[in-house]
Amino acid sequence: MNIEQILKNNGIEEEKIATLIEVINSELPKHFVPKSQYNKKIQSLQELQEKADDLTVKVETLSKDNGEEKYNQLQKEFEDYKTSIQVEKNNQNKTSRLREQLKKDGANEKIINLLIKEFDLEQIELEEENIKGWEDVSKQVKENYSDFFAKTESKGTDNITPPQNNVFKDNDPFLTGLGF
């Protein structure tokens, strides 16, 4: 079946058929693609689509792997941060205990912060809110900075209270002169 027959079967008048065939013949080469060329384009489109699908799968896999890697990295950073916060909290607690213990031992309060820097906080262990082995821990600092600790010397005798009787009152001209 040709175009002329198709046009006649669709009720187009014969005078117009010649004009239509002329127009079709002049316009057809501008828009017509041979079937072999069309099939080649379809095949190359299908190949490109397959490659795009493969690349999409690879990108999704890489994204997933990268996401997992990123997740693990962020998880590690979070755990490190959490550990550093715990260490800082423990160090603050140890510093507070050191400050209290140095005050008890008579350290000059003006330089307690300087004395605290002499202690290695990593080596200090707390035991029931006290510093474990305080005498051993503080021995070196106390020796090196003994001038900054209050000296508690005992003079050997307790304070003696004077007798309450007036034995010397009448006999002492000085006290008599003062009116005692």
CORMO-V586270 format. One record per residue. PSI is psi in whole degrees, -180 to 180 (999 if undefined). Layout:
psi->[PSI;PSI]
This chain:
psi->[134;178;-39;-45;-40;-43;-41;-43;-24;10;24;138;149;-27;-35;-22;-43;-42;-44;-41;-39;-48;-44;-45;-34;-33;-28;-45;-26;-29;-13;136;130;148;-39;-42;-39;-45;-38;-43;-41;-43;-44;-34;-41;-41;-44;-39;-41;-43;-42;-42;-44;-45;-38;-44;-43;-43;-43;-41;-46;-41;-42;-48;-45;-39;-42;-42;-43;-41;-47;-39;-46;-37;-42;-44;-41;-45;-41;-42;-44;-42;-43;-37;-42;-42;-43;-42;-45;-41;-38;-40;-44;-41;-42;-44;-39;-45;-47;-44;-38;-38;-43;-36;1;23;145;121;-23;-23;14;-41;-36;-38;-36;-34;-18;-15;143;106;-27;-27;-14;133;140;139;109;52;14;161;124;128;44;-42;-43;-41;-40;-9;-51;-44;-42;-37;-45;-32;40;-26;-21;7;139;135;128;99;136;137;0;-25;153;165;135;132;136;155;150;-8;161;47;-41;-7;-48;-25;-15;112;-29;-49;-35;-41;-29;-8;21;999]
